[in-house]
Amino acid sequence: MTSSNTLRVALCQLASTADPTANLELVRRWTADAATQGARVVVFPEATMAHFGVKLAPLAEPLDGPWAGGVADIARDHDVLIVAGMFTPAEDRVRNTLLITGLGHHLGYDKIHLYDAFGFHESATVAGGDTPVTVGVDGVTLGVATCYDVRFPGLFQDLAEKGASAVAVAASWGAGEGKREQWELLVRARGLDSGTWILACGQADPAAAGVDVNPKAPTGIGYSAVADPFGTVRTQAGAEPELVVVDIDPETAEASRRATGALANRKMH
């Protein structure tokens, strides 16, 4: 890849704990490692602030609160954009929010598609969002999505039509029979049917990371992956905590869309 717009991205497949302060230190350490390797965008999983399986409402903070402010300071210190999962207040519930901060940005994406599936009922405690989000980094437009969103191709096509050539997907994927295969299939499919790079960063398997969690909660399986806009997996992590660094080129997104017509030929929106 030789484009001048090549963007280096790091996926930080960690296993967050129940303690937001400890998790902020994880963000600090992993971001430093990613920046040392030249990353400009550093993607953390959904629920980086605190893993699922604990009461979220007492932990939730606004985007101008101390936890998000701490992440913003880390992004500024290392001159990177950080994407990290947190929880923000929403009256009697919380919002499952991706914090996007650094390089002149500080905003949130509230998860649109809530995980009312596989026996879970996320909407009981989480209020859904309704607005897709993109940001610009070094001439590349980046969209964002959260976990269960990856099952809905329309969101990714919408982000592509808004100019995104890559989508960061932060996840805490629930374990279970066939779930790893579904994760891998969905990541590849969203790349192909939207013509975008899919930067899919999940929580590490807590058992492999030595973190105690509620075994009934969707606390991650690992296998973070980068799929290119033709649906080919370029790199993938295992189950354990791992830092994945990759260069992405927006010209590959344009080439995919010309080849497949996935956006130009779409009839239903």
Phi and psi in degrees as GROMACS dihedral restraints (atoms count N, CA, C in turn):
[ dihedral_restraints ]
;  ai    aj    ak    al  type     phi  dphi    fc
    3     4     5     6     1  -121.1    20    10
    4     5     6     7     1     3.3    20    10
    6     7     8     9     1   -60.1    20    10
    7     8     9    10     1   143.5    20    10
    9    10    11    12     1   -66.8    20    10
   10    11    12    13     1   -16.8    20    10
   12    13    14    15     1   -94.0    20    10
   13    14    15    16     1    11.7    20    10
   15    16    17    18     1   -57.8    20    10
   16    17    18    19     1   134.8    20    10
   18    19    20    21     1  -122.2    20    10
   19    20    21    22     1   130.1    20    10
   21    22    23    24     1   -93.6    20    10
   22    23    24    25     1   126.7    20    10
   24    25    26    27     1  -123.8    20    10
   25    26    27    28     1   140.7    20    10
   27    28    29    30     1  -115.7    20    10
   28    29    30    31     1   134.4    20    10
   30    31    32    33     1  -105.1    20    10
   31    32    33    34     1   122.7    20    10
   33    34    35    36     1  -103.7    20    10
   34    35    36    37     1    89.0    20    10
   36    37    38    39     1   -82.3    20    10
   37    38    39    40     1    85.5    20    10
   39    40    41    42     1  -107.3    20    10
   40    41    42    43     1   174.9    20    10
   42    43    44    45     1  -117.0    20    10
   43    44    45    46     1   107.2    20    10
   45    46    47    48     1   -74.1    20    10
   46    47    48    49     1   159.3    20    10
   48    49    50    51     1  -103.0    20    10
   49    50    51    52     1  -172.4    20    10
   51    52    53    54     1   -83.8    20    10
   52    53    54    55     1    -4.0    20    10
   54    55    56    57     1  -107.7    20    10
   55    56    57    58     1   109.1    20    10
   57    58    59    60     1   -57.8    20    10
   58    59    60    61     1   -34.5    20    10
   60    61    62    63     1   -65.8    20    10
   61    62    63    64     1   -44.1    20    10
   63    64    65    66     1   -63.9    20    10
   64    65    66    67     1   -37.8    20    10
   66    67    68    69     1   -69.4    20    10
   67    68    69    70     1   -32.4    20    10
   69    70    71    72     1   -63.3    20    10
   70    71    72    73     1   -36.7    20    10
   72    73    74    75     1   -67.6    20    10
   73    74    75    76     1   -35.2    20    10
   75    76    77    78     1   -61.7    20    10
   76    77    78    79     1   -44.2    20    10
   78    79    80    81     1   -58.8    20    10
   79    80    81    82     1   -42.2    20    10
   81    82    83    84     1   -61.7    20    10
   82    83    84    85     1   -47.2    20    10
   84    85    86    87     1   -68.4    20    10
   85    86    87    88     1   -45.9    20    10
   87    88    89    90     1   -68.0    20    10
   88    89    90    91     1   -36.7    20    10
   90    91    92    93     1   -64.4    20    10
   91    92    93    94     1   -41.4    20    10
   93    94    95    96     1   -59.1    20    10
   94    95    96    97     1   -43.3    20    10
   96    97    98    99     1   -64.0    20    10
   97    98    99   100     1   -43.2    20    10
   99   100   101   102     1   -64.9    20    10
  100   101   102   103     1   -43.3    20    10
  102   103   104   105     1   -64.3    20    10
  103   104   105   106     1   -36.2    20    10
  105   106   107   108     1   -59.9    20    10
  106   107   108   109     1   -31.1    20    10
  108   109   110   111     1   -89.7    20    10
  109   110   111   112     1     9.4    20    10
  111   112   113   114     1    89.6    20    10
  112   113   114   115     1    10.3    20    10
  114   115   116   117     1   -68.8    20    10
  115   116   117   118     1   141.5    20    10
  117   118   119   120     1  -103.8    20    10
  118   119   120   121     1   -25.5    20    10
  120   121   122   123     1  -121.1    20    10
  121   122   123   124     1   129.9    20    10
  123   124   125   126     1  -123.3    20    10
  124   125   126   127     1   114.2    20    10
  126   127   128   129     1  -105.6    20    10
  127   128   129   130     1   127.7    20    10
  129   130   131   132     1  -110.4    20    10
  130   131   132   133     1   166.1    20    10
  132   133   134   135     1   -73.9    20    10
  133   134   135   136     1   168.0    20    10
  135   136   137   138     1   -56.0    20    10
  136   137   138   139     1   148.3    20    10
  138   139   140   141     1    60.6    20    10
  139   140   141   142     1    32.2    20    10
  141   142   143   144     1   -64.8    20    10
  142   143   144   145     1   -36.3    20    10
  144   145   146   147     1   -59.2    20    10
  145   146   147   148     1   -40.4    20    10
  147   148   149   150     1  -165.0    20    10
  148   149   150   151     1   136.1    20    10
  150   151   152   153     1   -71.2    20    10
  151   152   153   154     1   160.4    20    10
  153   154   155   156     1   -67.5    20    10
  154   155   156   157     1   160.8    20    10
  156   157   158   159     1    99.3    20    10
  157   158   159   160     1     2.0    20    10
  159   160   161   162     1  -122.1    20    10
  160   161   162   163     1   163.8    20    10
  162   163   164   165     1   -68.7    20    10
  163   164   165   166     1   121.1    20    10
  165   166   167   168     1   -87.4    20    10
  166   167   168   169     1   -33.6    20    10
  168   169   170   171     1   -56.5    20    10
  169   170   171   172     1   -42.7    20    10
  171   172   173   174     1   -66.7    20    10
  172   173   174   175     1   -18.9    20    10
  174   175   176   177     1   -92.9    20    10
  175   176   177   178     1   -19.9    20    10
  177   178   179   180     1   -62.4    20    10
  178   179   180   181     1   139.9    20    10
  180   181   182   183     1  -138.6    20    10
  181   182   183   184     1   151.6    20    10
  183   184   185   186     1   -71.6    20    10
  184   185   186   187     1   169.7    20    10
  186   187   188   189     1   -66.6    20    10
  187   188   189   190     1   -19.0    20    10
  189   190   191   192     1   -99.8    20    10
  190   191   192   193     1    16.1    20    10
  192   193   194   195     1   -84.3    20    10
  193   194   195   196     1   179.8    20    10
  195   196   197   198     1   -67.9    20    10
  196   197   198   199     1   -34.4    20    10
  198   199   200   201     1   -69.5    20    10
  199   200   201   202     1   -49.0    20    10
  201   202   203   204     1   -64.2    20    10
  202   203   204   205     1   -35.3    20    10
  204   205   206   207     1   -64.4    20    10
  205   206   207   208     1   -37.1    20    10
  207   208   209   210     1   -63.6    20    10
  208   209   210   211     1   -41.4    20    10
  210   211   212   213     1   -65.5    20    10
  211   212   213   214     1   -39.6    20    10
  213   214   215   216     1   -60.5    20    10
  214   215   216   217     1   -40.4    20    10
  216   217   218   219     1   -63.0    20    10
  217   218   219   220     1   -41.1    20    10
  219   220   221   222     1   -63.1    20    10
  220   221   222   223     1   -44.5    20    10
  222   223   224   225     1   -60.7    20    10
  223   224   225   226     1   -42.1    20    10
  225   226   227   228     1   -66.9    20    10
  226   227   228   229     1   -41.4    20    10
  228   229   230   231     1   -59.4    20    10
  229   230   231   232     1   -34.1    20    10
  231   232   233   234     1  -107.6    20    10
  232   233   234   235     1     3.4    20    10
  234   235   236   237     1    54.7    20    10
  235   236   237   238     1    52.6    20    10
  237   238   239   240     1  -134.9    20    10
  238   239   240   241     1   166.3    20    10
  240   241   242   243     1   -98.2    20    10
  241   242   243   244     1   127.6    20    10
  243   244   245   246     1  -109.6    20    10
  244   245   246   247     1   135.2    20    10
  246   247   248   249     1  -116.4    20    10
  247   248   249   250     1   121.8    20    10
  249   250   251   252     1  -148.6    20    10
  250   251   252   253     1   139.0    20    10
  252   253   254   255     1   -77.2    20    10
  253   254   255   256     1   133.0    20    10
  255   256   257   258     1  -144.5    20    10
  256   257   258   259     1  -175.4    20    10
  258   259   260   261     1  -129.0    20    10
  259   260   261   262     1   130.9    20    10
  261   262   263   264     1  -116.8    20    10
  262   263   264   265     1   154.2    20    10
  264   265   266   267     1   -67.4    20    10
  265   266   267   268     1   148.4    20    10
  267   268   269   270     1  -151.8    20    10
  268   269   270   271     1    71.4    20    10
  270   271   272   273     1    54.8    20    10
  271   272   273   274     1  -112.4    20    10
  273   274   275   276     1   -87.5    20    10
  274   275   276   277     1     1.7    20    10
  276   277   278   279     1  -131.7    20    10
  277   278   279   280     1  -164.1    20    10
  279   280   281   282     1  -126.8    20    10
  280   281   282   283     1   170.3    20    10
  282   283   284   285     1  -109.9    20    10
  283   284   285   286     1   139.9    20    10
  285   286   287   288     1   -87.9    20    10
  286   287   288   289     1    99.1    20    10
  288   289   290   291     1  -112.3    20    10
  289   290   291   292     1   137.5    20    10
  291   292   293   294     1   -95.0    20    10
  292   293   294   295     1   117.5    20    10
  294   295   296   297     1   -78.8    20    10
  295   296   297   298     1   131.2    20    10
  297   298   299   300     1  -124.2    20    10
  298   299   300   301     1   109.0    20    10
  300   301   302   303     1  -143.7    20    10
  301   302   303   304     1   145.6    20    10
  303   304   305   306     1   115.1    20    10
  304   305   306   307     1   161.0    20    10
  306   307   308   309     1    53.4    20    10
  307   308   309   310     1    38.9    20    10
  309   310   311   312     1    89.3    20    10
  310   311   312   313     1     1.3    20    10
  312   313   314   315     1  -111.3    20    10
  313   314   315   316     1   146.8    20    10
  315   316   317   318     1  -158.0    20    10
  316   317   318   319     1    97.5    20    10
  318   319   320   321     1  -153.5    20    10
  319   320   321   322     1   175.1    20    10
  321   322   323   324     1  -130.4    20    10
  322   323   324   325     1   151.5    20    10
  324   325   326   327     1  -115.1    20    10
  325   326   327   328     1   121.9    20    10
  327   328   329   330     1   -92.1    20    10
  328   329   330   331     1   123.1    20    10
  330   331   332   333     1   -49.3    20    10
  331   332   333   334     1   125.8    20    10
  333   334   335   336     1   -83.3    20    10
  334   335   336   337     1   -49.0    20    10
  336   337   338   339     1   -96.0    20    10
  337   338   339   340     1   112.3    20    10
  339   340   341   342     1   -89.0    20    10
  340   341   342   343     1   148.6    20    10
  342   343   344   345     1   -82.5    20    10
  343   344   345   346     1    71.7    20    10
  345   346   347   348     1   -98.5    20    10
  346   347   348   349     1    73.6    20    10
  348   349   350   351     1  -162.2    20    10
  349   350   351   352     1   161.4    20    10
  351   352   353   354     1    52.2    20    10
  352   353   354   355     1    35.1    20    10
  354   355   356   357     1    85.5    20    10
  355   356   357   358     1    -0.6    20    10
  357   358   359   360     1   -99.8    20    10
  358   359   360   361     1   160.1    20    10
  360   361   362   363     1  -140.8    20    10
  361   362   363   364     1    71.1    20    10
  363   364   365   366     1   -58.5    20    10
  364   365   366   367     1   -34.0    20    10
  366   367   368   369     1   -67.1    20    10
  367   368   369   370     1   -12.5    20    10
  369   370   371   372     1   -67.5    20    10
  370   371   372   373     1   -28.9    20    10
  372   373   374   375     1  -122.9    20    10
  373   374   375   376     1    -7.9    20    10
  375   376   377   378     1  -124.8    20    10
  376   377   378   379     1   134.6    20    10
  378   379   380   381     1   -92.9    20    10
  379   380   381   382     1   133.5    20    10
  381   382   383   384     1   -81.4    20    10
  382   383   384   385     1   154.6    20    10
  384   385   386   387     1   -93.4    20    10
  385   386   387   388     1   179.7    20    10
  387   388   389   390     1  -144.9    20    10
  388   389   390   391     1    10.2    20    10
  390   391   392   393     1  -126.6    20    10
  391   392   393   394     1   115.0    20    10
  393   394   395   396     1   -63.7    20    10
  394   395   396   397     1   151.7    20    10
  396   397   398   399     1  -131.6    20    10
  397   398   399   400     1   134.7    20    10
  399   400   401   402     1  -130.8    20    10
  400   401   402   403     1   154.9    20    10
  402   403   404   405     1  -138.4    20    10
  403   404   405   406     1   157.5    20    10
  405   406   407   408     1  -103.4    20    10
  406   407   408   409     1   134.5    20    10
  408   409   410   411     1  -135.6    20    10
  409   410   411   412     1   114.3    20    10
  411   412   413   414     1    51.6    20    10
  412   413   414   415     1    42.6    20    10
  414   415   416   417     1    82.4    20    10
  415   416   417   418     1     0.8    20    10
  417   418   419   420     1  -110.2    20    10
  418   419   420   421     1   132.1    20    10
  420   421   422   423     1   -91.9    20    10
  421   422   423   424     1   126.3    20    10
  423   424   425   426     1  -115.7    20    10
  424   425   426   427     1   126.4    20    10
  426   427   428   429     1   -96.4    20    10
  427   428   429   430     1   167.8    20    10
  429   430   431   432     1  -134.3    20    10
  430   431   432   433     1   153.6    20    10
  432   433   434   435     1  -154.8    20    10
  433   434   435   436     1   162.2    20    10
  435   436   437   438     1  -128.0    20    10
  436   437   438   439     1   117.6    20    10
  438   439   440   441     1    43.6    20    10
  439   440   441   442     1  -103.3    20    10
  441   442   443   444     1   -56.4    20    10
  442   443   444   445     1   -23.7    20    10
  444   445   446   447     1   -52.3    20    10
  445   446   447   448     1   -29.1    20    10
  447   448   449   450     1   -66.6    20    10
  448   449   450   451     1   -13.0    20    10
  450   451   452   453     1   -83.6    20    10
  451   452   453   454     1    -0.5    20    10
  453   454   455   456     1  -122.5    20    10
  454   455   456   457     1    95.0    20    10
  456   457   458   459     1   -62.0    20    10
  457   458   459   460     1   -27.2    20    10
  459   460   461   462     1   -59.7    20    10
  460   461   462   463     1   -36.5    20    10
  462   463   464   465     1   -62.4    20    10
  463   464   465   466     1   -43.6    20    10
  465   466   467   468     1   -69.0    20    10
  466   467   468   469     1   -37.5    20    10
  468   469   470   471     1   -67.0    20    10
  469   470   471   472     1   -37.0    20    10
  471   472   473   474     1   -63.6    20    10
  472   473   474   475     1   -43.8    20    10
  474   475   476   477     1   -61.7    20    10
  475   476   477   478     1   -39.9    20    10
  477   478   479   480     1   -63.2    20    10
  478   479   480   481     1   -41.0    20    10
  480   481   482   483     1   -69.4    20    10
  481   482   483   484     1   -20.6    20    10
  483   484   485   486     1   -84.5    20    10
  484   485   486   487     1     3.6    20    10
  486   487   488   489     1   106.7    20    10
  487   488   489   490     1    -2.9    20    10
  489   490   491   492     1   -68.6    20    10
  490   491   492   493     1   131.9    20    10
  492   493   494   495     1  -105.7    20    10
  493   494   495   496     1    -2.4    20    10
  495   496   497   498     1  -149.7    20    10
  496   497   498   499     1   148.7    20    10
  498   499   500   501     1  -129.6    20    10
  499   500   501   502     1   122.9    20    10
  501   502   503   504     1   -85.2    20    10
  502   503   504   505     1   121.6    20    10
  504   505   506   507     1  -111.4    20    10
  505   506   507   508     1   111.0    20    10
  507   508   509   510     1   -95.8    20    10
  508   509   510   511     1   132.5    20    10
  510   511   512   513     1  -141.3    20    10
  511   512   513   514     1   157.1    20    10
  513   514   515   516     1  -133.8    20    10
  514   515   516   517     1    78.0    20    10
  516   517   518   519     1   -71.4    20    10
  517   518   519   520     1   130.3    20    10
  519   520   521   522     1   -69.1    20    10
  520   521   522   523     1   139.7    20    10
  522   523   524   525     1   -78.9    20    10
  523   524   525   526     1   164.4    20    10
  525   526   527   528     1   149.1    20    10
  526   527   528   529     1   170.7    20    10
  528   529   530   531     1   -61.0    20    10
  529   530   531   532     1   124.8    20    10
  531   532   533   534     1    79.7    20    10
  532   533   534   535     1    -3.5    20    10
  534   535   536   537     1   -69.9    20    10
  535   536   537   538     1   -37.8    20    10
  537   538   539   540     1   -62.6    20    10
  538   539   540   541     1   -42.6    20    10
  540   541   542   543     1   -62.6    20    10
  541   542   543   544     1   -39.4    20    10
  543   544   545   546     1   -65.1    20    10
  544   545   546   547     1   -43.7    20    10
  546   547   548   549     1   -55.6    20    10
  547   548   549   550     1   -49.6    20    10
  549   550   551   552     1   -65.4    20    10
  550   551   552   553     1   -41.2    20    10
  552   553   554   555     1   -63.8    20    10
  553   554   555   556     1   -45.7    20    10
  555   556   557   558     1   -66.0    20    10
  556   557   558   559     1   -41.1    20    10
  558   559   560   561     1   -60.0    20    10
  559   560   561   562     1   -45.7    20    10
  561   562   563   564     1   -66.3    20    10
  562   563   564   565     1   -42.5    20    10
  564   565   566   567     1   -64.6    20    10
  565   566   567   568     1   -41.1    20    10
  567   568   569   570     1   -65.8    20    10
  568   569   570   571     1   -33.5    20    10
  570   571   572   573     1   -62.1    20    10
  571   572   573   574     1   -45.7    20    10
  573   574   575   576     1   -71.7    20    10
  574   575   576   577     1   -43.7    20    10
  576   577   578   579     1   -84.0    20    10
  577   578   579   580     1    -6.1    20    10
  579   580   581   582     1  -115.3    20    10
  580   581   582   583     1    -9.8    20    10
  582   583   584   585     1    63.9    20    10
  583   584   585   586     1    41.1    20    10
  585   586   587   588     1  -128.3    20    10
  586   587   588   589     1   155.7    20    10
  588   589   590   591     1   -70.0    20    10
  589   590   591   592     1   134.6    20    10
  591   592   593   594     1  -109.9    20    10
  592   593   594   595     1   115.9    20    10
  594   595   596   597     1  -105.4    20    10
  595   596   597   598     1    85.8    20    10
  597   598   599   600     1   -98.8    20    10
  598   599   600   601     1   105.7    20    10
  600   601   602   603     1  -112.0    20    10
  601   602   603   604     1   112.8    20    10
  603   604   605   606     1  -107.7    20    10
  604   605   606   607     1   165.1    20    10
  606   607   608   609     1   -64.4    20    10
  607   608   609   610     1   141.3    20    10
  609   610   611   612     1   -64.1    20    10
  610   611   612   613     1   158.4    20    10
  612   613   614   615     1   -62.8    20    10
  613   614   615   616     1   118.1    20    10
  615   616   617   618     1   -60.7    20    10
  616   617   618   619     1   -31.3    20    10
  618   619   620   621     1   -64.3    20    10
  619   620   621   622     1   -39.6    20    10
  621   622   623   624     1   -71.7    20    10
  622   623   624   625     1   -22.9    20    10
  624   625   626   627     1   -95.8    20    10
  625   626   627   628     1    -7.0    20    10
  627   628   629   630     1    74.3    20    10
  628   629   630   631     1    29.2    20    10
  630   631   632   633     1  -108.0    20    10
  631   632   633   634     1   131.0    20    10
  633   634   635   636     1   -81.3    20    10
  634   635   636   637     1   129.2    20    10
  636   637   638   639     1  -138.9    20    10
  637   638   639   640     1   167.1    20    10
  639   640   641   642     1   -69.0    20    10
  640   641   642   643     1   117.8    20    10
  642   643   644   645     1   -65.8    20    10
  643   644   645   646     1   -14.7    20    10
  645   646   647   648     1   -90.4    20    10
  646   647   648   649     1    -8.1    20    10
  648   649   650   651     1   -90.6    20    10
  649   650   651   652     1   152.4    20    10
  651   652   653   654     1   -78.4    20    10
  652   653   654   655     1    88.4    20    10
  654   655   656   657     1  -110.0    20    10
  655   656   657   658     1    14.0    20    10
  657   658   659   660     1   107.3    20    10
  658   659   660   661     1   149.9    20    10
  660   661   662   663     1  -127.6    20    10
  661   662   663   664     1    -4.9    20    10
  663   664   665   666     1    81.0    20    10
  664   665   666   667     1  -150.6    20    10
  666   667   668   669     1    61.7    20    10
  667   668   669   670     1    38.1    20    10
  669   670   671   672     1   -56.0    20    10
  670   671   672   673     1   148.2    20    10
  672   673   674   675     1  -150.6    20    10
  673   674   675   676     1   153.8    20    10
  675   676   677   678     1  -116.7    20    10
  676   677   678   679     1   119.1    20    10
  678   679   680   681     1  -108.7    20    10
  679   680   681   682     1   138.0    20    10
  681   682   683   684     1   -83.5    20    10
  682   683   684   685     1   175.1    20    10
  684   685   686   687     1   -69.3    20    10
  685   686   687   688     1    -4.4    20    10
  687   688   689   690     1   -99.5    20    10
  688   689   690   691     1     5.8    20    10
  690   691   692   693     1    83.6    20    10
  691   692   693   694     1    14.9    20    10
  693   694   695   696     1   -94.3    20    10
  694   695   696   697     1   130.8    20    10
  696   697   698   699     1   -75.4    20    10
  697   698   699   700     1   119.3    20    10
  699   700   701   702     1   -87.6    20    10
  700   701   702   703     1   -33.2    20    10
  702   703   704   705     1  -160.0    20    10
  703   704   705   706     1   152.1    20    10
  705   706   707   708     1  -150.9    20    10
  706   707   708   709     1   142.0    20    10
  708   709   710   711     1   -86.1    20    10
  709   710   711   712     1   170.1    20    10
  711   712   713   714     1   -92.8    20    10
  712   713   714   715     1  -151.3    20    10
  714   715   716   717     1   -84.4    20    10
  715   716   717   718     1   -26.2    20    10
  717   718   719   720     1   -82.3    20    10
  718   719   720   721     1   166.2    20    10
  720   721   722   723     1   -54.7    20    10
  721   722   723   724     1   135.8    20    10
  723   724   725   726     1  -160.7    20    10
  724   725   726   727     1   142.7    20    10
  726   727   728   729     1  -101.2    20    10
  727   728   729   730     1   123.7    20    10
  729   730   731   732     1  -114.3    20    10
  730   731   732   733     1   126.2    20    10
  732   733   734   735     1  -120.3    20    10
  733   734   735   736     1   133.2    20    10
  735   736   737   738     1  -146.7    20    10
  736   737   738   739     1   148.7    20    10
  738   739   740   741     1   -99.0    20    10
  739   740   741   742     1   132.0    20    10
  741   742   743   744     1  -118.6    20    10
  742   743   744   745     1   149.2    20    10
  744   745   746   747     1  -125.8    20    10
  745   746   747   748     1   119.0    20    10
  747   748   749   750     1   -63.0    20    10
  748   749   750   751     1   -21.4    20    10
  750   751   752   753     1   -64.1    20    10
  751   752   753   754     1   -28.5    20    10
  753   754   755   756     1   -66.6    20    10
  754   755   756   757     1   -34.1    20    10
  756   757   758   759     1   -63.8    20    10
  757   758   759   760     1   -45.0    20    10
  759   760   761   762     1   -63.0    20    10
  760   761   762   763     1   -40.1    20    10
  762   763   764   765     1   -64.2    20    10
  763   764   765   766     1   -40.9    20    10
  765   766   767   768     1   -62.4    20    10
  766   767   768   769     1   -45.2    20    10
  768   769   770   771     1   -66.7    20    10
  769   770   771   772     1   -36.7    20    10
  771   772   773   774     1   -63.9    20    10
  772   773   774   775     1   -39.4    20    10
  774   775   776   777     1   -72.9    20    10
  775   776   777   778     1   -44.5    20    10
  777   778   779   780     1   -93.0    20    10
  778   779   780   781     1   -23.8    20    10
  780   781   782   783     1    65.5    20    10
  781   782   783   784     1    20.8    20    10
  783   784   785   786     1   -61.9    20    10
  784   785   786   787     1   -31.4    20    10
  786   787   788   789     1   -94.2    20    10
  787   788   789   790     1   -46.3    20    10
  789   790   791   792     1   -62.6    20    10
  790   791   792   793     1   -33.2    20    10
  792   793   794   795     1   -96.9    20    10
  793   794   795   796     1     5.4    20    10
  795   796   797   798     1   -70.3    20    10
  796   797   798   799     1   131.5    20    10
  798   799   800   801     1  -103.0    20    10
  799   800   801   802     1   -29.5    20    10
  801   802   803   804     1  -116.9    20    10
  802   803   804   805     1   132.3    20    10
